[in-house]
Amino acid sequence: MNIEEFNYDLPKELIAQTPLKNRSASRLLILNKETGNMKDTIFSSLPDFLKKGDVLVLNNTKVIPARLIGKKEDTNATIELLLLKAMENDTWECLARPAKRLKVGTKVIFGENDLVAEVFKKLENGLIYVKLIYNGILMEILDKLGQMPLPPYIKEKLEDKERYQTVYAKNLGSAAAPTAGLHFTKKLLNDLQKKGIIIAEVTLHVGLGTFRPVEEENILKHKMHSEYYEMNEKTAKILNQAKENHQRIIAVGTTTTRVLETIVNKYNQYVACSGDTDIFIYPGYQFKGIDCLITNFHLPKSTLLMLVSALAGKENILNAYKEAVRKKYRFFSFGDAMFITNDNEV
């Protein structure tokens, strides 16, 4: 399967640079995954397209201000670190820029010595492992020194840090937001529950696996990076019951999808568990964990575009993207949304 099969033309002006004032005012493209039929609406009308008994699964991860700008201890050269994944005893997996300036044993200083990162292992493509040295509470230090790790295609400054968090974010640990969830407001979630839609939560801490570009021409050679996930007993029970009763399971975002598919592939049911997943979903994959998906519009040639193509068919997805470009939908993290459904009324 060639990477070019997942390419499409996108005018730069359609890449959303800032979030809308009202989260649920985003546009929503409804796509029937069986027929390819489409319908335009706005995100706040989502309850009209869900049914009583549907289960909506959210990723409750919270983004940390993971982008740090510091100085190399010996030369004072500027170094940027993106904290990707916490490991044991204050060690972290990071992306460093420029990584070539760093060696094992190098120290990078942040603030007035508030935080020091010492490199203890170097990998390929800018990945390094560091030990963090500090006094106090790490998350408070990161709040003071760190910036929200916005994707490189966003050039505008984010005025309000909270707009890169979902309204239900609670478990700190992500290096990027699960952006499909950015469209929800507390009112919209209440409206959905009033209609009889069941809401469940999982956690996947978004790291390199979600946004790392595919560099292989043959996508089957691409290696996904692992990310931490967890599901609790309450969610597992809700989802197993939904399967038994033939209720639809609707994932909010590709990150949620990866958690549900990982668990069902491993246990053949939903189980309270935690671990790391490097699941790579592309066309040909048979979904066992979800029925429908709420998602944003993804980058050309990305693993996320491959995942949605696996669910709705590559032709249907590329047609929908072409239609979204034609109708000037907003793309990527702060852009509009798509609901991939199996509802025959669409």
C-alpha positions as CSV (number, residue, x, y, z in Angstrom):
1,M,0.0,0.0,0.0
2,N,1.6,3.2,-1.2
3,I,1.7,6.4,0.9
4,E,0.6,8.4,-2.1
5,E,-2.8,6.7,-2.0
6,F,-3.5,8.7,1.1
7,N,-2.6,12.1,-0.3
8,Y,-4.9,15.0,-1.1
9,D,-4.7,18.7,-2.1
10,L,-5.4,21.1,0.7
11,P,-5.2,24.9,0.3
12,K,-3.1,26.4,3.1
13,E,-5.8,28.9,4.1
14,L,-8.1,26.0,5.2
15,I,-5.7,25.0,8.0
16,A,-7.4,26.4,11.1
17,Q,-5.0,28.6,13.0
18,T,-7.2,29.5,16.0
19,P,-10.1,27.8,17.8
20,L,-13.6,29.1,17.3
21,K,-15.0,31.3,20.1
22,N,-17.8,28.7,20.7
23,R,-16.5,25.1,20.6
24,S,-19.7,23.5,19.3
25,A,-20.1,26.1,16.5
26,S,-17.7,24.0,14.4
27,R,-19.1,22.6,11.2
28,L,-19.8,18.8,11.1
29,L,-19.7,16.7,8.0
30,I,-21.8,13.5,8.5
31,L,-20.5,10.6,6.4
32,N,-22.3,7.3,6.0
33,K,-19.5,4.8,5.9
34,E,-21.5,2.2,4.0
35,T,-23.0,4.4,1.2
36,G,-20.6,7.4,1.1
37,N,-23.6,9.7,1.5
38,M,-22.9,13.1,3.1
39,K,-24.7,15.8,5.0
40,D,-23.6,19.2,6.3
41,T,-24.5,20.4,9.7
42,I,-23.0,22.1,12.8
43,F,-21.5,20.3,15.8
44,S,-24.1,21.4,18.3
45,S,-26.7,19.5,16.3
46,L,-24.9,16.2,17.1
47,P,-27.7,14.9,19.3
48,D,-30.0,14.8,16.3
49,F,-27.7,12.2,14.7
50,L,-27.4,9.9,17.8
51,K,-29.9,7.5,19.2
52,K,-31.0,6.7,22.7
53,G,-28.7,3.9,24.0
54,D,-25.7,4.9,21.9
55,V,-22.5,4.9,23.9
56,L,-20.1,7.8,23.3
57,V,-16.5,7.1,24.4
58,L,-14.3,10.1,25.3
59,N,-10.5,10.2,25.9
60,N,-10.1,12.1,29.2
61,T,-6.4,12.7,28.9
62,K,-5.1,16.2,29.7
63,V,-2.3,18.0,27.8
64,I,0.7,19.0,29.8
65,P,2.6,22.2,28.9
66,A,5.2,19.8,27.4
67,R,7.2,22.2,25.2
68,L,10.3,23.5,27.0
69,I,12.9,26.0,25.7
70,G,16.2,25.8,27.6
71,K,19.9,26.4,27.4
72,K,22.7,23.8,27.1
73,E,24.7,24.0,30.3
74,D,28.2,24.2,28.7
75,T,27.6,26.3,25.6
76,N,24.3,28.2,26.4
77,A,22.9,27.0,23.0
78,T,19.1,27.0,22.8
79,I,17.5,23.6,23.0
80,E,13.9,22.7,22.7
81,L,12.4,19.6,24.4
82,L,9.0,18.1,23.9
83,L,8.1,15.8,26.8
84,L,6.4,12.8,25.2
85,K,6.1,10.1,27.8
86,A,6.8,9.7,31.6
87,M,8.7,6.7,32.6
88,E,10.0,5.7,36.1
89,N,11.8,7.9,38.6
90,D,11.4,11.3,36.7
91,T,12.8,9.9,33.5
92,W,11.0,11.0,30.3
93,E,11.1,10.2,26.6
94,C,11.5,13.4,24.6
95,L,11.9,14.9,21.2
96,A,14.8,17.3,21.1
97,R,15.7,20.0,18.7
98,P,18.5,20.2,17.6
99,A,19.2,16.7,18.9
100,K,22.6,16.6,17.2
101,R,23.9,19.1,19.8
102,L,23.1,16.7,22.7
103,K,25.2,13.8,24.0
104,V,24.7,11.4,26.8
105,G,25.5,13.3,30.0
106,T,24.6,16.8,28.5
107,K,22.4,18.9,30.8
108,V,19.8,21.4,29.6
109,I,18.8,24.2,32.0
110,F,15.2,25.6,32.1
111,G,14.3,28.9,33.8
112,E,16.6,29.9,36.6
113,N,17.8,26.3,37.3
114,D,14.1,25.5,38.2
115,L,14.4,22.4,36.0
116,V,17.4,20.5,34.6
117,A,17.2,17.7,32.0
118,E,20.1,15.3,31.8
119,V,20.4,13.2,28.7
120,F,21.0,9.5,29.5
121,K,20.1,7.8,26.1
122,K,20.0,8.9,22.5
123,L,17.8,7.3,19.8
124,E,17.1,8.1,16.2
125,N,15.0,10.9,14.7
126,G,15.6,13.4,17.6
127,L,14.3,11.0,20.3
128,I,16.2,11.1,23.6
129,Y,15.7,9.9,27.2
130,V,16.3,12.4,30.0
131,K,16.3,12.5,33.8
132,L,14.5,15.5,35.2
133,I,16.1,17.2,38.2
134,Y,14.0,19.8,40.1
135,N,12.7,20.8,43.6
136,G,9.0,20.9,44.2
137,I,6.0,19.6,42.1
138,L,6.9,18.9,38.5
139,M,3.5,19.8,37.1
140,E,3.6,23.2,38.8
141,I,7.1,23.8,37.3
142,L,5.9,22.8,33.9
143,D,2.9,25.2,34.2
144,K,5.4,28.0,34.9
145,L,8.0,27.1,32.3
146,G,6.3,25.1,29.6
147,Q,4.2,26.0,26.6
148,M,1.3,24.1,25.0
149,P,2.8,21.8,22.4
150,L,0.8,23.0,19.4
151,P,1.4,21.3,16.1
152,P,3.9,23.0,13.7
153,Y,1.2,24.0,11.2
154,I,-0.3,26.3,13.8
155,K,1.5,29.6,13.5
156,E,-0.8,31.8,15.6
157,K,-0.3,32.2,19.3
158,L,-2.9,30.5,21.5
159,E,-4.4,33.1,23.8
160,D,-6.1,30.7,26.2
161,K,-4.3,27.5,27.1
162,E,-7.6,25.9,28.0
163,R,-8.7,25.9,24.4
164,Y,-6.2,23.2,23.7
165,Q,-7.9,21.0,26.4
166,T,-11.2,19.2,26.2
167,V,-13.8,20.3,28.7
168,Y,-13.6,16.8,30.2
169,A,-9.8,16.6,30.4
170,K,-8.6,15.2,33.8
171,N,-5.7,12.7,33.5
172,L,-2.4,14.6,32.9
173,G,0.0,13.1,30.5
174,S,-0.5,14.1,26.8
175,A,1.9,15.8,24.5
176,A,-1.0,16.8,22.2
177,A,-4.8,17.2,22.6
178,P,-7.3,14.5,21.4
179,T,-8.7,17.2,19.1
180,A,-12.0,15.6,18.1
181,G,-13.1,16.2,21.7
182,L,-12.4,20.0,21.5
183,H,-15.8,20.5,19.9
184,F,-17.7,19.4,23.0
185,T,-19.1,21.9,25.6
186,K,-20.5,20.9,29.0
187,K,-24.0,21.9,27.7
188,L,-23.7,19.6,24.6
189,L,-22.6,16.7,26.8
190,N,-25.7,17.4,29.1
191,D,-28.0,17.5,26.0
192,L,-26.6,14.2,24.8
193,Q,-27.2,12.6,28.2
194,K,-30.7,14.0,28.4
195,K,-31.4,12.2,25.1
196,G,-30.3,8.9,26.6
197,I,-26.8,8.7,25.1
198,I,-24.4,7.0,27.5
199,I,-21.1,8.6,28.1
200,A,-18.0,6.6,29.0
201,E,-14.3,7.5,29.3
202,V,-10.9,6.0,28.6
203,T,-7.4,7.5,28.7
204,L,-4.8,7.5,26.0
205,H,-1.8,9.8,26.6
206,V,-1.2,11.2,23.2
207,G,2.5,11.0,22.3
208,L,4.6,10.5,19.2
209,G,2.6,7.6,17.9
210,T,-0.4,9.8,17.0
211,F,1.3,12.6,15.1
212,R,4.6,11.1,13.8
213,P,4.7,11.4,10.0
214,V,4.8,8.3,7.8
215,E,8.2,8.4,6.1
216,E,8.0,5.0,4.4
217,E,6.8,4.8,0.8
218,N,5.2,1.4,1.7
219,I,3.0,2.2,4.7
220,L,3.3,-1.4,5.9
221,K,6.9,-0.6,6.9
222,H,5.8,2.2,9.2
223,K,6.4,1.5,12.9
224,M,4.0,3.1,15.3
225,H,5.4,4.6,18.5
226,S,3.7,3.2,21.7
227,E,1.4,5.3,23.9
228,Y,0.0,4.6,27.3
229,Y,-3.7,3.8,27.8
230,E,-6.1,2.7,30.5
231,M,-9.7,1.6,30.8
232,N,-11.5,1.3,34.2
233,E,-14.1,-1.3,35.3
234,K,-17.1,1.1,34.9
235,T,-16.3,1.8,31.2
236,A,-15.5,-1.9,30.5
237,K,-18.9,-2.9,31.9
238,I,-20.8,-0.2,30.0
239,L,-19.2,-1.3,26.7
240,N,-19.6,-5.0,27.2
241,Q,-23.3,-4.4,28.0
242,A,-23.6,-2.2,24.9
243,K,-22.2,-4.9,22.7
244,E,-24.6,-7.5,24.2
245,N,-27.5,-5.2,23.5
246,H,-26.4,-4.3,20.0
247,Q,-26.1,-0.6,21.0
248,R,-23.7,1.5,18.9
249,I,-20.3,2.3,20.3
250,I,-19.1,5.7,19.0
251,A,-15.5,6.7,19.6
252,V,-14.7,10.4,20.0
253,G,-11.3,10.6,18.2
254,T,-8.8,8.2,16.7
255,T,-7.0,8.0,20.1
256,T,-10.1,6.6,21.8
257,T,-10.5,4.2,18.8
258,R,-7.0,2.9,19.3
259,V,-7.7,2.1,23.0
260,L,-10.9,0.2,22.2
261,E,-9.5,-1.7,19.3
262,T,-6.3,-2.6,21.3
263,I,-8.3,-4.0,24.2
264,V,-10.8,-6.0,22.1
265,N,-8.1,-7.4,20.0
266,K,-6.2,-8.6,23.0
267,Y,-9.1,-9.9,25.2
268,N,-12.0,-10.4,22.8
269,Q,-14.0,-8.1,25.0
270,Y,-13.6,-4.9,27.0
271,V,-11.5,-5.3,30.1
272,A,-10.4,-2.9,32.8
273,C,-6.6,-2.7,32.1
274,S,-3.7,-0.4,31.3
275,G,-0.6,-0.7,29.1
276,D,1.1,0.6,26.0
277,T,-0.3,0.4,22.5
278,D,1.4,0.7,19.1
279,I,-1.7,-0.5,17.1
280,F,-1.5,0.7,13.5
281,I,-4.9,0.7,11.8
282,Y,-5.1,1.0,8.0
283,P,-7.4,-0.2,5.2
284,G,-8.1,-4.0,5.4
285,Y,-8.4,-3.8,9.2
286,Q,-11.6,-5.3,10.7
287,F,-13.0,-3.2,13.5
288,K,-14.1,-5.1,16.6
289,G,-14.3,-2.3,19.2
290,I,-16.2,0.6,17.6
291,D,-19.1,1.1,15.3
292,C,-18.8,4.9,14.5
293,L,-16.3,7.7,14.9
294,I,-16.3,11.4,15.6
295,T,-13.1,12.8,14.3
296,N,-11.4,15.9,12.8
297,F,-9.9,16.3,9.3
298,H,-6.4,14.8,9.2
299,L,-3.1,15.6,7.5
300,P,-2.4,14.1,4.1
301,K,-0.4,10.8,4.3
302,S,-1.0,10.5,8.1
303,T,-1.7,7.4,10.1
304,L,-4.9,9.1,11.2
305,L,-6.1,9.4,7.6
306,M,-5.3,5.7,7.2
307,L,-7.4,4.8,10.3
308,V,-10.5,6.7,9.1
309,S,-10.0,5.2,5.6
310,A,-10.0,1.7,7.2
311,L,-13.4,2.5,8.9
312,A,-15.2,4.2,6.0
313,G,-13.3,3.1,2.9
314,K,-10.5,5.1,1.3
315,E,-12.7,6.2,-1.6
316,N,-15.5,7.5,0.7
317,I,-13.0,9.4,2.9
318,L,-11.1,11.0,0.0
319,N,-14.5,12.0,-1.6
320,A,-15.6,13.5,1.8
321,Y,-12.3,15.4,2.1
322,K,-12.7,16.7,-1.5
323,E,-16.2,17.9,-0.6
324,A,-14.9,19.5,2.7
325,V,-12.2,21.4,0.7
326,R,-14.8,22.5,-1.8
327,K,-17.1,23.8,0.9
328,K,-14.2,25.4,2.8
329,Y,-14.3,23.4,6.0
330,R,-11.5,24.2,8.4
331,F,-8.9,21.4,8.8
332,F,-6.7,19.8,11.5
333,S,-6.5,20.4,15.2
334,F,-8.6,23.6,15.5
335,G,-10.7,22.8,12.5
336,D,-14.2,21.3,11.9
337,A,-15.3,17.7,12.5
338,M,-16.7,14.7,10.8
339,F,-19.1,12.0,12.1
340,I,-18.5,8.6,10.4
341,T,-21.8,6.8,11.0
342,N,-23.7,3.7,9.9
343,D,-27.1,5.5,10.0
344,N,-29.2,4.8,6.9
345,E,-31.0,8.1,7.3
346,V,-27.8,9.9,6.1
